[in-house]
């Protein structure tokens, strides 16, 4: 079962109120694979992207130059140069804001951002979906967890919380070990992949290998139409951050803390229900 929530695609350049450039790029993560790959690279390397030529960005994102140009047009820009100028201006504005230093307003803004990310994630998570995942995780002979970059930290959070609730879990920091473990899995095991973009090649490949051998596969991502959703049995969607490009500040991690707690509650409820059934029988 794959749970998908319809996400609004980017409006054309006729929109009267233009969105921030990185917000537009993040929306493109729901586009077909080649376009999503370019979008992911830009989100992860915005400063590099501004300095790179069309050919350099094409090579770095492992996509054709025509794909890069097409993405710029899809996002509402006249072309690659127009897109880079807008991105450079946005980066400069954000750096100026960061240079203002720590203030009461900046602290309040951070609290608001974290709170919204958790509240919005709660709205996306359905109790019945959590309940459907619980038996697969609790009864799995082994649950393998993987995420790259900041998503690797999210994987650590899930690992520690699931272990405390009695799930036989392990988490991988090395992509090579993660892929080897996925290939060696069986139908009695489960895999959890965390990817905010849903387009991280290493993470998608980890879950693809697990699903290929028949293991239960769970994806945790902001983008339920992304590549990782296509290789998962169930998708748990976390909210997009209101301001993309700030993942290095770890303000998005509380979303996964909430998901970990929600899974723990669902697993505990399932375990109690099973015990009652055994007692009655």
C-alpha positions in Angstrom: 0.0 0.0 0.0 1.4 3.4 -1.0 -0.1 6.4 0.6 0.1 9.5 -1.5 -1.1 13.0 -0.8 -1.8 15.2 -3.8 0.8 18.0 -3.9 0.2 21.2 -5.8 2.5 21.6 -8.7 4.2 24.8 -9.6 2.1 27.4 -11.3 3.5 29.0 -14.5 5.3 32.3 -14.7 2.0 34.1 -14.9 1.6 33.9 -11.1 1.2 37.4 -9.7 3.1 36.6 -6.5 6.4 34.9 -7.3 7.5 32.2 -4.9 11.1 32.1 -3.5 13.4 30.4 -5.9 14.3 27.5 -3.6 10.7 26.9 -2.9 10.0 26.5 -6.6 13.0 24.2 -6.9 11.8 22.0 -4.0 8.4 21.6 -5.7 10.2 20.2 -8.7 11.3 17.2 -6.7 7.9 15.7 -7.6 8.7 16.0 -11.3 10.0 13.1 -13.5 13.4 11.6 -12.4 15.8 13.6 -14.6 14.2 16.9 -13.6 14.0 15.9 -10.0 17.7 15.0 -10.0 18.7 18.5 -11.1 16.3 20.0 -8.5 17.8 17.9 -5.7 21.4 18.9 -6.7 20.5 22.6 -6.7 18.8 22.3 -3.3 21.8 20.6 -1.8 24.4 22.9 -3.5 22.7 26.3 -4.2 25.9 28.3 -4.0 27.7 25.9 -6.3 24.8 26.0 -8.8 25.1 29.8 -9.0 28.7 29.6 -10.0 28.4 26.8 -12.4 27.9 26.9 -16.2 25.1 25.1 -17.9 27.5 22.3 -18.8 29.0 22.1 -15.3 25.6 21.9 -13.6 24.5 19.3 -16.1 27.5 17.1 -15.3 27.3 17.6 -11.6 23.6 16.6 -11.5 24.1 13.7 -14.0 21.4 15.2 -16.3 21.5 16.6 -19.8 21.9 20.3 -20.5 18.4 20.2 -22.2 17.0 18.9 -18.9 18.6 21.7 -16.9 17.2 24.3 -19.3 13.8 22.6 -19.3 13.7 22.7 -15.5 14.4 26.5 -15.5 11.5 27.0 -18.0 9.2 24.7 -15.9 10.0 26.9 -12.8 8.9 30.0 -14.7 12.2 31.5 -15.8 13.2 32.6 -19.2 16.3 30.4 -19.2 19.3 29.2 -17.2 20.9 32.7 -16.8 17.6 34.2 -15.6 17.3 31.4 -13.1 20.8 31.8 -11.7 20.4 35.5 -11.2 17.2 35.0 -9.2 18.9 32.2 -7.2 22.0 34.4 -6.5 19.8 37.2 -5.3 17.9 34.9 -2.9 21.1 33.4 -1.5 22.4 36.9 -0.9 19.3 38.0 0.9 19.4 34.9 3.2 23.0 35.5 4.0 22.3 39.1 5.0 19.5 37.8 7.3 21.9 35.3 8.9 24.5 38.0 9.4 22.2 40.0 11.6 23.0 37.7 14.4 21.0 36.1 17.2 18.0 38.2 18.3 14.7 37.6 20.1 12.9 37.6 16.7 15.3 35.0 15.2 14.7 32.7 18.2 10.9 33.1 17.9 11.1 32.6 14.2 13.0 29.3 14.7 10.5 28.1 17.3 7.6 28.9 14.9 9.3 27.1 12.0 9.9 24.0 14.1 6.4 24.0 15.5 4.8 24.4 12.1 6.9 21.6 10.6 5.6 19.2 13.3 2.0 20.4 13.2 1.9 20.1 9.4 3.4 16.6 9.6 0.7 15.6 12.1 -1.9 16.7 9.5 -0.3 14.4 6.9 0.0 11.3 9.1 -3.1 9.1 9.2 -3.5 6.8 12.3 -4.8 3.9 10.2 -1.6 4.0 8.1 0.6 3.9 11.2 -1.5 1.0 12.4 -0.9 -0.9 9.2 2.8 -0.5 9.5 3.1 -1.5 13.1 2.8 -5.4 12.7 5.4 -5.4 9.9 8.0 -3.6 12.1 7.3 -5.4 15.3 7.2 -8.9 13.8 10.2 -8.3 11.4 13.2 -10.5 12.1 15.3 -7.4 11.3 14.5 -3.8 10.4 17.2 -2.1 8.4 17.2 1.8 8.4 19.1 4.1 6.1 19.3 7.7 5.1 22.1 9.9 3.7 23.3 13.3 5.0 20.8 14.9 7.4 18.4 12.1 6.7 21.1 9.8 8.3 20.5 11.6 11.6 16.8 11.0 11.1 17.6 7.3 10.7 19.5 7.4 14.0 16.4 8.9 15.7 14.2 6.1 14.3 16.7 3.4 15.3 16.9 4.4 18.9 13.2 4.9 19.4 12.2 1.6 17.7 14.8 -0.3 19.7 13.3 1.0 22.9 9.9 -0.3 21.9 11.2 -3.8 21.2 11.8 -3.6 17.4 14.9 -5.5 16.2 16.4 -2.6 14.3 19.8 -1.5 13.0 20.8 1.7 11.2 23.5 2.1 8.5 25.7 5.2 8.0 27.7 3.6 5.2 25.8 3.3 1.9 27.8 0.3 0.8 26.9 -1.7 3.9 23.3 -0.5 3.6 23.0 -1.8 0.0 24.6 -5.1 1.0 22.2 -5.6 3.9 19.2 -4.8 1.7 20.2 -7.4 -0.9 20.6 -10.0 1.9 17.1 -9.3 3.3 14.2 -11.7 3.2 10.4 -11.5 3.2 10.5 -11.7 7.0 12.4 -8.4 7.3 11.7 -4.7 6.8 13.5 -1.7 5.5 13.0 2.0 6.4 14.4 4.7 4.1 14.5 8.4 5.0 14.9 10.9 2.3 13.5 14.4 2.6 13.6 14.9 -1.2 12.7 11.4 -2.0 15.2 11.5 -4.9 18.5 10.6 -3.2 19.9 7.9 -5.5 21.6 5.9 -2.7 18.6 5.9 -0.5 16.2 5.0 -3.3 18.5 2.2 -4.4 18.6 0.9 -0.8 14.8 0.6 -0.6 14.6 -0.7 -4.2 16.9 -3.6 -3.3 14.9 -4.4 -0.2 11.6 -4.4 -2.0 13.0 -6.5 -4.8 13.8 -9.4 -2.4 10.3 -9.1 -0.9 11.0 -7.3 2.3 8.5 -4.8 3.6 9.6 -1.3 2.6 8.7 2.0 4.3 9.6 5.4 2.9 9.6 8.6 5.0 9.8 11.7 2.7 8.3 15.1 2.0 7.4 14.0 -1.5 5.0 11.1 -1.9 5.3 11.2 -5.7 9.0 11.0 -5.7 11.3 8.1 -6.8 11.4 6.6 -3.4 7.6 6.2 -3.3 7.8 3.9 -6.3 9.9 1.4 -4.4 8.0 1.4 -1.1 5.0 -0.5 0.2 4.0 2.5 2.4 4.9 6.2 2.4 4.8 8.3 5.5 4.9 11.9 4.4 6.6 14.6 6.5 5.9 18.2 6.0 8.0 20.4 3.8 9.9 23.0 5.6 8.4 26.5 5.0 11.9 27.7 4.1 13.9 25.1 2.0 17.6 25.2 2.0 17.9 25.3 5.8 18.3 21.6 6.5 21.9 22.1 7.7 20.5 23.9 10.7 18.6 20.7 11.7 15.4 22.5 12.2 13.6 19.8 10.3 14.6 16.9 12.6 11.7 17.3 15.0 9.4 16.1 12.2 11.1 12.7 12.3 11.1 12.7 16.1 7.3 13.0 15.9 7.1 10.2 13.3 9.3 8.0 15.5 7.0 8.6 18.5 3.9 8.0 16.4 5.3 4.7 15.2 6.2 3.7 18.7 2.6 4.4 19.9 1.2 2.4 17.0 3.5 -0.5 17.7 2.6 -0.5 21.4 -1.1 -0.4 20.6 -0.7 -3.4 18.2 1.4 -5.3 20.8 -1.3 -4.8 23.5 -4.0 -5.8 21.1 -2.1 -9.0 20.3 -1.6 -9.8 23.9 -5.3 -9.4 24.7 -6.2 -11.7 21.8 -3.9 -14.4 23.1 -5.3 -14.1 26.6 -8.9 -14.3 25.4 -8.1 -17.3 23.2 
